[in-house]
Amino acid sequence: MTLDAAASRRLQDLYPALQRLDPADCRQVLASEVQAASVPAGTTLFEEGQPCRGFPMVLSGCVRVARGSPDGRQLELYRVTPGELCVV
């Protein structure tokens, strides 16, 4: 799904680093490199040890980051909310 104009503005408001780009470059990057996704609660976005396939930027809701144990339990490490980044 491509990014619409409202989502593009919201990204720029939430992530100030985008505002430091030349406006034409920012539009080009958002149009060609960003993919919008609406993800239902409880969906696993990625697993530990998988190669990084992108850089999630949250517009609404939150992403729960957890680590699993061999016995199936999970330890929540933190949550990523709109405007925050997860570099792990």
C-alpha positions in Angstrom: 0.0 0.0 0.0 1.4 3.4 -0.9 1.6 6.3 1.5 -1.2 8.9 1.1 -0.6 12.7 1.5 -2.1 12.7 5.1 0.1 9.9 6.2 3.1 11.5 4.6 2.5 14.8 6.6 1.9 12.8 9.8 5.3 11.0 9.3 7.0 14.3 8.8 5.3 15.7 11.9 6.2 12.7 14.1 9.8 12.2 12.8 11.5 15.6 12.6 14.6 14.1 10.9 12.4 13.9 7.7 11.9 17.7 8.0 15.6 18.3 7.7 15.7 16.7 4.2 15.3 18.8 1.1 11.5 18.9 0.5 11.8 17.4 -3.0 14.1 14.6 -1.7 11.7 13.9 1.2 8.8 13.6 -1.2 10.8 11.3 -3.4 11.9 9.0 -0.5 8.4 8.8 1.0 6.9 8.0 -2.4 9.4 5.4 -3.5 10.8 3.8 -0.3 7.9 3.9 2.3 5.2 1.3 2.4 2.1 1.9 4.5 0.7 -1.0 6.4 -2.3 -1.4 8.7 -1.5 -4.2 11.0 -4.1 -6.0 13.2 -3.3 -6.1 17.0 -1.3 -9.2 17.9 0.4 -9.6 14.5 4.0 -10.6 14.6 6.0 -8.1 12.5 9.4 -9.9 12.8 11.1 -12.6 14.8 14.4 -12.5 16.7 17.3 -13.3 14.4 15.6 -12.4 11.2 17.4 -10.0 8.9 16.1 -6.4 9.0 13.8 -5.8 6.0 12.8 -2.3 6.9 12.5 0.4 9.5 9.1 0.6 11.1 7.8 4.2 11.7 4.6 4.1 13.8 1.8 6.5 12.9 -0.8 5.2 15.4 -1.0 2.5 18.0 2.2 0.9 19.3 4.6 -2.0 18.5 5.4 -4.3 21.4 9.0 -5.5 21.4 9.4 -8.7 23.3 11.9 -11.5 23.6 10.9 -15.1 23.8 12.3 -17.9 26.0 12.8 -21.5 25.2 9.9 -22.5 27.4 7.5 -20.2 25.3 7.3 -17.3 27.7 7.7 -13.7 26.5 9.4 -10.8 28.2 8.2 -7.4 27.0 11.3 -5.2 26.5 9.5 -2.0 25.5 6.9 -0.5 23.2 7.4 1.8 20.2 4.8 4.5 19.9 4.2 7.2 17.2 7.3 9.3 16.8 9.6 6.8 18.5 12.2 4.6 16.9 13.5 1.1 17.6 17.1 0.7 16.7 17.4 -2.8 18.1 
